[in-house]
Amino acid sequence: MPGQPEITSTANQRVKQLVQLRKRRARDEAGVTLVEGRAELQLALAAGVRPVAFYCCQELTGPAGLDVAESIGGLGGEVVWVSRQVFEKIAYRESPDGWLAVVPSPATGLDRLRLGAAQGGRPRLSPPDADPLVLICDGVEKPGNLGAILRTADAAAVTAVLATDPGTDWANPNVVRASKGTLFSVPVASASAAAAARWVAGHGIRIVAAVPDAGTLLAQADLTGPVAIAVGSEQAGLSDAWLTQADVTVRIPMFGLADSLNVATSAAILVYEAVRQRLSPPQPADLSSARPTR
């Protein structure tokens, strides 16, 4: 391959190390994660991510892989060419497209969150108003759900997404994949529910908790101003820690036999109701019954 030989053996030590990064312990120790896929990698690069290494199979990428390899090399990342057999070994998705990068794991400390700040050097789009809109994912276990939630958060310009007592880590490659790379465009943090609640209260943000049996319908709640929307785990829902802290509980109207929606779907409905309210122009006062003045 261009400029250097490619790795052709699946027994190569670097190949083994890449496979190990599917495990959380290996990712935590190395401080890195994997970004696979052309669209995901391009979004990560646009968000300011600087890959440690780029593994490319030109048989799969075609000429486009050369351009990206040159770009990543110019950013200081190592470029490694691999055969199709090797790439299929290191890939963690079906039908791999030949693009895989090792990148630094996102910072996830609450103390690093700055409301309204850029993530990874990429300017955030302005939200519908200047007030923070935070999304809290309490005890969410499935990487696919966290990733899908991030796609909604990116689209809606959510200020930050907090994972409290999570069942997975933000650097899980399946979170990266399900997020389509938006993990790197949305500020994220992991913390205990107690620590996250203190952070939210310290920033003067109201807590809106989503529960199936709430008396208030979602559209009836005021989601303007500084708001944190809390959604619960796939099995247990929101923990008591958030229910006792909530300023208001809301429910999404449901008319079928199922008693709940997928957590990523619920988060999207809740967030976009907040966006709708923030985009709605103020309603003019009704003066039809006012007494005329002389």
C-alpha positions as CSV (number, residue, x, y, z in Angstrom):
1,M,0.0,0.0,0.0
2,P,1.1,3.6,-0.5
3,G,4.4,4.4,1.3
4,Q,4.5,1.3,3.5
5,P,3.7,-2.4,3.6
6,E,0.3,-3.5,4.9
7,I,-0.5,-5.8,7.7
8,T,-1.7,-9.1,6.3
9,S,-1.6,-11.4,9.3
10,T,-4.4,-11.6,11.8
11,A,-1.9,-12.9,14.3
12,N,-0.1,-9.5,14.2
13,Q,0.4,-8.0,17.7
14,R,-1.3,-4.7,16.7
15,V,-4.3,-6.6,15.5
16,K,-4.6,-8.4,18.8
17,Q,-4.4,-5.1,20.6
18,L,-7.2,-3.6,18.5
19,V,-9.4,-6.5,19.2
20,Q,-8.7,-6.1,23.0
21,L,-10.1,-2.5,22.8
22,R,-13.6,-4.0,22.5
23,K,-13.2,-4.6,26.3
24,R,-13.9,-1.7,28.7
25,R,-10.9,-2.5,30.8
26,A,-8.5,-2.3,27.9
27,R,-10.1,1.0,26.7
28,D,-9.9,2.5,30.2
29,E,-6.2,1.5,30.6
30,A,-5.3,3.0,27.2
31,G,-7.6,6.0,27.4
32,V,-8.8,5.4,23.8
33,T,-11.7,4.1,21.9
34,L,-12.5,3.0,18.4
35,V,-14.3,4.9,15.6
36,E,-15.3,2.7,12.7
37,G,-17.0,3.8,9.5
38,R,-16.5,6.7,7.1
39,A,-19.4,8.8,8.2
40,E,-18.6,8.3,11.9
41,L,-14.9,9.2,11.4
42,Q,-15.6,12.3,9.3
43,L,-18.0,13.6,12.0
44,A,-15.5,12.9,14.7
45,L,-12.8,14.8,12.7
46,A,-15.2,17.7,12.2
47,A,-15.7,17.8,15.9
48,G,-12.0,18.3,16.5
49,V,-11.0,14.7,17.3
50,R,-7.3,13.9,16.6
51,P,-6.9,10.2,15.9
52,V,-3.9,8.3,17.5
53,A,-3.9,5.9,14.5
54,F,-5.9,5.2,11.4
55,Y,-6.3,1.7,10.1
56,C,-7.3,1.6,6.4
57,C,-8.1,-1.1,4.0
58,Q,-7.9,0.5,0.6
59,E,-9.6,-2.5,-1.0
60,L,-12.7,-1.4,0.9
61,T,-12.3,2.4,1.0
62,G,-11.3,3.0,-2.5
63,P,-9.4,6.2,-3.4
64,A,-11.2,8.1,-0.6
65,G,-9.1,6.3,2.0
66,L,-6.0,7.9,0.6
67,D,-7.3,11.4,1.1
68,V,-8.4,10.7,4.7
69,A,-5.1,8.9,5.4
70,E,-3.2,12.0,4.2
71,S,-5.4,14.3,6.3
72,I,-5.0,12.2,9.5
73,G,-1.2,11.9,8.9
74,G,-1.1,15.7,8.7
75,L,-2.7,15.9,12.1
76,G,0.0,13.7,13.6
77,G,-1.9,10.4,13.6
78,E,-0.2,7.2,12.5
79,V,-1.6,5.6,9.3
80,V,-1.6,1.8,9.1
81,W,-2.6,-0.1,6.0
82,V,-4.2,-3.5,6.4
83,S,-5.5,-6.3,4.2
84,R,-9.2,-7.0,3.9
85,Q,-8.8,-10.2,6.0
86,V,-7.2,-8.2,8.8
87,F,-9.7,-5.4,8.6
88,E,-12.5,-7.9,8.9
89,K,-10.8,-9.2,12.1
90,I,-10.5,-5.8,13.7
91,A,-13.9,-4.5,12.6
92,Y,-16.7,-4.6,15.2
93,R,-19.6,-3.9,12.7
94,E,-21.2,-6.0,10.0
95,S,-20.3,-5.1,6.4
96,P,-17.2,-3.0,7.3
97,D,-16.2,-0.2,5.0
98,G,-12.5,-0.1,5.6
99,W,-12.3,2.9,8.0
100,L,-11.2,2.4,11.6
101,A,-9.5,4.9,13.9
102,V,-8.1,4.8,17.4
103,V,-9.0,8.1,19.1
104,P,-8.7,9.5,22.7
105,S,-11.7,8.6,24.8
106,P,-14.0,11.6,25.5
107,A,-13.6,13.4,28.8
108,T,-16.6,12.5,31.0
109,G,-15.9,14.3,34.3
110,L,-18.7,16.6,35.6
111,D,-16.1,19.1,36.6
112,R,-15.1,19.5,32.9
113,L,-18.5,20.4,31.7
114,R,-19.0,24.1,30.8
115,L,-22.5,25.1,29.8
116,G,-22.5,26.6,26.3
117,A,-18.9,25.5,25.7
118,A,-17.6,23.8,22.5
119,Q,-17.0,20.1,22.5
120,G,-13.6,18.9,21.1
121,G,-12.9,22.2,19.5
122,R,-16.1,22.3,17.4
123,P,-18.4,25.2,18.0
124,R,-21.8,24.1,19.2
125,L,-24.9,25.3,17.3
126,S,-26.9,27.8,19.4
127,P,-29.9,26.2,21.1
128,P,-33.4,27.7,20.4
129,D,-32.8,30.0,23.4
130,A,-29.9,30.8,25.7
131,D,-31.1,28.5,28.5
132,P,-29.4,25.1,29.2
133,L,-31.3,22.0,28.1
134,V,-29.6,19.0,29.7
135,L,-30.6,15.3,29.2
136,I,-30.0,12.9,32.1
137,C,-29.9,9.2,31.3
138,D,-30.2,7.3,34.6
139,G,-29.0,3.7,34.6
140,V,-29.2,3.2,30.9
141,E,-27.5,-0.1,30.1
142,K,-27.6,-0.6,26.3
143,P,-24.9,1.1,24.2
144,G,-27.3,1.4,21.3
145,N,-29.7,3.4,23.3
146,L,-27.1,5.8,24.6
147,G,-25.8,6.2,21.1
148,A,-29.3,6.9,19.7
149,I,-29.9,9.4,22.4
150,L,-26.7,11.3,21.4
151,R,-27.9,11.6,17.8
152,T,-31.1,13.3,19.1
153,A,-29.0,15.5,21.5
154,D,-26.8,16.6,18.7
155,A,-29.7,17.4,16.4
156,A,-31.5,19.4,19.1
157,A,-28.3,21.2,20.3
158,V,-28.8,19.8,23.8
159,T,-26.3,21.4,26.2
160,A,-25.0,18.2,27.7
161,V,-26.0,14.6,28.3
162,L,-25.3,13.1,31.7
163,A,-25.2,9.3,32.3
164,T,-25.9,8.6,35.9
165,D,-25.0,5.2,37.4
166,P,-24.7,3.9,33.8
167,G,-24.5,0.3,32.7
168,T,-22.0,1.0,30.0
169,D,-19.3,3.5,29.3
170,W,-19.3,6.4,26.8
171,A,-16.2,5.0,25.0
172,N,-18.0,1.7,24.2
173,P,-17.5,1.3,20.4
174,N,-21.2,0.5,20.1
175,V,-22.1,3.8,21.6
176,V,-19.8,5.5,19.1
177,R,-21.4,3.5,16.3
178,A,-25.0,4.1,17.3
179,S,-24.3,7.8,17.8
180,K,-22.9,8.0,14.2
181,G,-20.0,9.9,15.7
182,T,-22.0,12.5,17.6
183,L,-20.4,11.3,20.8
184,F,-17.7,13.8,19.9
185,S,-20.0,16.7,19.2
186,V,-22.1,16.6,22.4
187,P,-20.7,17.3,25.8
188,V,-21.1,14.2,28.0
189,A,-20.4,13.2,31.5
190,S,-20.7,10.2,33.8
191,A,-21.5,10.5,37.5
192,S,-23.5,9.1,40.4
193,A,-27.1,10.3,40.6
194,A,-26.2,12.2,43.7
195,A,-23.3,14.0,42.2
196,A,-25.3,14.8,39.0
197,A,-28.2,16.2,41.1
198,R,-25.8,18.5,43.0
199,W,-24.4,19.7,39.7
200,V,-27.8,20.4,38.2
201,A,-29.0,22.2,41.3
202,G,-25.7,24.2,41.5
203,H,-26.5,25.5,38.0
204,G,-30.1,26.5,38.8
205,I,-31.6,23.9,36.5
206,R,-35.1,22.5,37.1
207,I,-35.5,18.7,36.9
208,V,-38.3,17.3,34.7
209,A,-38.6,13.5,35.3
210,A,-40.4,11.3,32.8
211,V,-42.5,8.5,34.4
212,P,-45.4,6.5,32.9
213,D,-47.9,7.3,35.7
214,A,-47.3,11.1,36.0
215,G,-50.3,13.3,36.3
216,T,-49.0,16.0,34.0
217,L,-48.9,15.4,30.3
218,L,-45.7,16.3,28.5
219,A,-47.2,19.1,26.5
220,Q,-48.7,20.6,29.7
221,A,-45.3,21.1,31.4
222,D,-43.2,24.2,31.0
223,L,-39.9,23.0,29.4
224,T,-38.6,26.5,28.8
225,G,-35.8,28.0,30.9
226,P,-33.0,26.0,32.3
227,V,-34.2,22.4,32.3
228,A,-32.8,18.9,32.8
229,I,-35.0,16.1,31.4
230,A,-34.4,12.8,33.2
231,V,-35.2,9.4,31.6
232,G,-34.7,6.0,33.3
233,S,-33.2,2.6,32.5
234,E,-34.7,0.2,30.1
235,Q,-36.0,-2.1,32.9
236,A,-36.4,-0.1,36.1
237,G,-37.1,3.4,34.9
238,L,-36.0,6.4,36.9
239,S,-34.4,5.7,40.3
240,D,-35.9,7.3,43.5
241,A,-32.9,9.6,43.6
242,W,-34.3,11.5,40.6
243,L,-38.0,11.1,41.5
244,T,-37.4,12.8,44.8
245,Q,-35.4,15.6,43.3
246,A,-37.8,16.3,40.4
247,D,-39.5,19.6,40.2
248,V,-42.2,18.1,38.0
249,T,-43.0,14.6,36.6
250,V,-44.4,14.2,33.1
251,R,-45.7,11.4,31.0
252,I,-45.9,10.8,27.3
253,P,-49.4,9.9,26.3
254,M,-49.8,6.3,25.3
255,F,-52.9,4.5,24.0
256,G,-51.7,1.0,23.2
257,L,-51.1,-2.1,25.4
258,A,-47.4,-1.4,26.0
259,D,-46.7,0.5,29.2
260,S,-43.5,2.3,28.0
261,L,-41.5,3.4,25.0
262,N,-37.9,2.6,24.2
263,V,-35.8,5.0,26.3
264,A,-34.1,6.5,23.2
265,T,-37.5,7.1,21.6
266,S,-38.8,8.7,24.9
267,A,-35.8,10.9,25.1
268,A,-36.3,12.1,21.5
269,I,-40.0,13.0,22.2
270,L,-39.2,14.8,25.4
271,V,-36.3,16.8,24.0
272,Y,-38.2,17.9,20.9
273,E,-41.2,19.0,23.0
274,A,-38.7,21.2,24.8
275,V,-37.3,22.4,21.4
276,R,-40.9,23.1,20.2
277,Q,-41.7,25.2,23.2
278,R,-38.5,27.2,22.9
279,L,-39.1,27.8,19.2
280,S,-42.7,28.9,19.7
281,P,-43.1,32.6,19.4
282,P,-44.8,34.3,22.4
283,Q,-48.6,34.3,22.0
284,P,-50.1,37.8,21.8
285,A,-52.5,38.8,24.6
286,D,-56.2,38.3,23.9
287,L,-57.7,41.8,24.0
288,S,-61.0,40.8,22.5
289,S,-62.8,41.2,25.8
290,A,-60.9,44.3,26.9
291,R,-63.0,47.4,27.5
292,P,-62.3,50.1,24.9
293,T,-60.6,53.2,26.1
294,R,-61.8,56.7,25.4
